[in-house]
Amino acid sequence: MGPEIVVPVAGCMMIVACVALPFYFIGRGRREMQRTLRAAIEKGHPLPPEMIEALTKSVRTPPTRLRDLRTGIIWLAVGAGIAAFGAVLSYRESDALHPLMGIACIPAVIGLAFIVLSFFNPNKEPRV
């Protein structure tokens, strides 16, 4: 097997590992937590407040206006960064600008969608 096969396969495997491994470890942690809870309930032990707090933190809250706005700004910044990279790279390689500008449109449009959603989101940021 030559490098022309190993390099692309290894690159794809790294992408899969970066996406799949966090899900695996999160799931494993949840299973351990459930086993601990089940054992404590079966033995009749009261649940410690730290355990209850950890369980309530794992519940997802609905997206708020501020979270949508922040997410949109981050996606816009990613698009602007890719576009700036294309502009800088076009000084050395004149054919690089248009493809990178096209790629930059994807995160930029996602960012614009999140910003528009922030105006229509009825959930306001909770006051602390």
N, C-alpha and C positions, 0 to 999 in steps of 0.2 A: 504494500500500500504506500503510495507516494504522498508527498505533501499536498498535491492538488486535490486529494480526497480527504485527508486527515484534517486539514485546516478548516474547510467549510463545515464538516461534520462536528468538529470540536466547537466551532463558533455557535452552531445551532444548539448543541448540547448545553453550552454555557447559558444561552438565553433561556432555555427550558428550565435549567437549574435555578436561575435567578428568579423565575416566576413561580416555579412549583415548590421550592424548598420553604419559603416563608409560609405558604399555606399548610404544608406538612407540619411544621413546628408549631404553628398556632393551633392546629387541630389536636396535636399531641398534648399541648398544654391544657386545652379545654377538657380532653378526656381524663387527664390526671386530676383536674379540679373536680370533675363529676365523680370520679372514684372516691376522692377524699370526702366529698359531701355525702355521698351514698353511705360510706362507712360510718361517718359521724352520725347521720340520721338513724341508721340501723342500731347503733349502740346507745342512742338516746342522748347524745351529747348536744349541748346548745351550740349553735353556730356563732363563732366569734364575730364581732362587728367588722373586723378587717375583711373577713371572708364575704360578708354581705355587701360591703362597700366595693370589693373587687368584682362581685357579680353584677352590681348595678352599673359600674363603669363600662362593662362590656356591652351594654345595651346601646344601640345606636340612636342618636337623636336625629330628628328630621333636619334637613338642611335649612340653614337660616339665610337671610339676605346677605349678612356680612360674609358668611362662609362662601356663598356663591360668588360674591364680588371678589373676594380674595383669590378664589380658584380661577376666575376669569382673568384676573390681572396676571397671575402666574403663567397661565397658558399663553396670554398675549406676549409676555416677556420671552417665553420659549420661542414663539414664532419670530419675534423681533431678533432674538439672538441668532437663529438659523439664517434669517435674512441678512443680518450684519456679517455673518461668517461667509455667506455667498458673495457679498459685496467686496469684502477684503480679499477673498480667494480669487475674485474675477480680475484683480490686478495682475496676477501671475498666469491664470488660466481663464481666458475670456469666455469659454463655453460653460463655466461653472455657475454663472449668475442665475440664469433662467431656471434650471432644474432645482436649485436650492431655494429660489423664491417660490416655486411651486410647492415644494415640501414645506416651506415656512407657512404657507397658507393654511395647512391643516390645523396645527395647534392654534394659529391666530383666530380661525373661524370658531374653533371650540371655545376659545377664550371669550370671543364676542357673544357666543350663545350663553355662556355662564353669566356674563354681565347683564344681558337682556333678561335672563331668568331671575337675576337678583332684584330687578324692578317689579316683577310679577309675583315673587314669593311672598305669601302672606305671613310666614313665620318670621318674627322679629328676634333679634339676639336677646337671650334672657338676661335680665338685670341681676347682678350679684350684690 
